[in-house]
Amino acid sequence: MALLEFDPYDRGCPSRQLLDRIGDRWTVLVIGILEDGPHRFSQLSRRVEGISQKMLTQTLRALEADGLVLRTAYPEIPPRVEYELTALGRSLLEPLHALVSWASEHMGEVETFREGAPVA
C-alpha cells in the first residue's frame, strides 16, 4: 500500500479540514485546558470564557471524532462525564505551545501595526 500524501492547499484534501479544526480558537483553548488532565464539561465551560454550551459541545464532539479527546462517561448518579486528551491530542501540545509563545512574544509588534504606527 502506497503512502498517501496530504496537501492542505488542495481544497478536497482531508488535511485541510484537520488544519481548520486545530486552528480553530475554541480547539486551541480546549486542548490547552485539557493539558492539565481530565475535566468535566462544566469545568471547561467555566475556563473557556466566551464559549457557548453549544459551541463547546460541538468542539468536544469534533475533537473526539478526530481522536484528539477521549470522552469517558462514568455510571454514577448523577452521571459524570470527563474529557481528556488522547496520546494523539497530547502530540499537539508542543506545536500549540510554540504558537502561544510566538503570539506572546510578538503581540506588542502586532498591536503597533494594528494602531497604524510604523515599526522600526
TIZA-76660 format. One record per residue (C-alpha): residue in one letter; x, z, y. Coordinates in Angstrom, 1 decimal, always signed. Layout:
 aa     px     pz     py
  A      X      Z      Y
...
// end
This chain:
 aa     px     pz     py
  M   +0.0   +0.0   +0.0
  A   +1.4   -1.0   +3.4
  L   +1.7   +1.5   +6.2
  L   -0.8   +1.0   +9.0
  E   +0.4   +0.5  +12.5
  F   -1.8   +2.0  +15.1
  D   -1.8   +0.6  +18.6
  P   -3.8   +2.7  +21.1
  Y   -3.7   -0.2  +23.6
  D   -5.9   -2.1  +21.2
  R   -9.5   -1.1  +22.1
  G  -10.6   -1.2  +18.5
  C   -7.8   +0.9  +17.2
  P   -8.9   +4.4  +16.0
  S   -5.7   +5.9  +17.5
  R   -7.3   +5.2  +20.9
  Q  -10.2   +7.5  +20.0
  L   -7.8  +10.2  +18.9
  L   -5.9  +10.0  +22.2
  D   -9.2  +10.2  +24.1
  R  -10.0  +13.3  +22.0
  I   -6.7  +15.1  +22.5
  G   -6.5  +14.1  +26.2
  D   -9.9  +15.5  +27.0
  R   -9.8  +18.5  +29.3
  W  -12.0  +20.6  +27.1
  T  -10.0  +19.8  +23.9
  V   -6.7  +20.9  +25.6
  L   -8.2  +24.2  +26.8
  V   -9.9  +25.0  +23.4
  I   -6.7  +24.2  +21.5
  G   -4.7  +26.3  +23.9
  I   -7.0  +29.3  +23.4
  L   -7.1  +28.9  +19.6
  E   -3.3  +29.1  +19.6
  D   -3.8  +32.9  +19.7
  G   -5.7  +32.9  +16.5
  P   -9.4  +32.7  +15.3
  H  -12.1  +33.0  +18.0
  R  -15.8  +33.2  +17.9
  F  -18.0  +30.8  +19.8
  S  -18.9  +33.4  +22.4
  Q  -15.2  +34.3  +23.0
  L  -14.3  +30.6  +23.5
  S  -17.3  +30.2  +25.8
  R  -16.1  +33.1  +28.0
  R  -12.4  +32.0  +28.0
  V  -13.1  +28.3  +28.9
  E  -14.6  +28.7  +32.4
  G  -17.0  +26.0  +33.4
  I  -17.7  +24.6  +29.9
  S  -21.4  +24.4  +28.9
  Q  -22.5  +25.6  +25.5
  K  -23.5  +22.0  +24.7
  M  -20.0  +20.7  +25.6
  L  -18.2  +23.5  +23.7
  T  -20.4  +22.7  +20.6
  Q  -19.6  +19.0  +20.9
  T  -15.9  +19.7  +21.4
  L  -15.6  +22.1  +18.4
  R  -17.6  +19.7  +16.1
  A  -15.3  +16.8  +17.1
  L  -12.2  +18.8  +16.6
  E  -13.5  +20.0  +13.2
  A  -14.3  +16.4  +12.2
  D  -10.8  +15.3  +13.1
  G   -9.3  +18.1  +11.0
  L   -7.8  +19.9  +14.0
  V  -10.1  +23.0  +13.8
  L  -11.4  +24.9  +10.9
  R  -14.9  +26.5  +11.2
  T  -15.5  +29.5   +8.9
  A  -18.9  +31.0   +8.5
  Y  -19.0  +34.5   +7.1
  P  -22.0  +35.6   +5.0
  E  -22.9  +38.6   +7.2
  I  -25.9  +39.8   +9.1
  P  -25.8  +38.9  +11.9
  P  -23.9  +35.7  +11.0
  R  -20.3  +35.4  +12.1
  V  -18.6  +32.1  +12.7
  E  -14.9  +31.7  +13.7
  Y  -12.9  +28.8  +14.7
  E   -9.1  +28.4  +14.2
  L   -6.5  +25.7  +14.4
  T   -5.6  +23.9  +11.2
  A   -1.9  +23.0  +10.5
  L   -2.7  +19.6  +12.0
  G   -4.2  +21.3  +15.1
  R   -1.1  +23.6  +15.4
  S   +1.1  +20.5  +15.3
  L   -0.5  +19.6  +18.7
  L   +0.7  +22.7  +20.4
  E   +4.3  +21.5  +21.2
  P   +3.2  +18.3  +23.0
  L   +0.4  +20.2  +24.8
  H   +2.9  +22.9  +25.9
  A   +5.1  +20.1  +27.2
  L   +2.2  +18.7  +29.2
  V   +1.2  +22.1  +30.6
  S   +4.8  +22.7  +31.6
  W   +5.1  +19.3  +33.3
  A   +1.8  +20.0  +35.2
  S   +3.1  +23.4  +36.3
  E   +6.5  +22.0  +37.4
  H   +5.1  +19.1  +39.3
  M   +1.8  +20.4  +40.8
  G   +3.4  +21.0  +44.2
  E   +4.5  +17.4  +44.4
  V   +1.1  +16.1  +43.3
  E   -0.6  +18.3  +45.9
  T   +1.7  +16.9  +48.6
  F   +0.7  +13.3  +47.6
  R   -3.0  +14.2  +47.5
  E   -2.7  +15.6  +51.0
  G   -1.2  +12.3  +52.1
  A   +2.2  +13.8  +53.2
  P   +5.4  +11.9  +52.2
  V   +7.6  +13.4  +49.6
  A  +11.3  +13.5  +50.0
// end
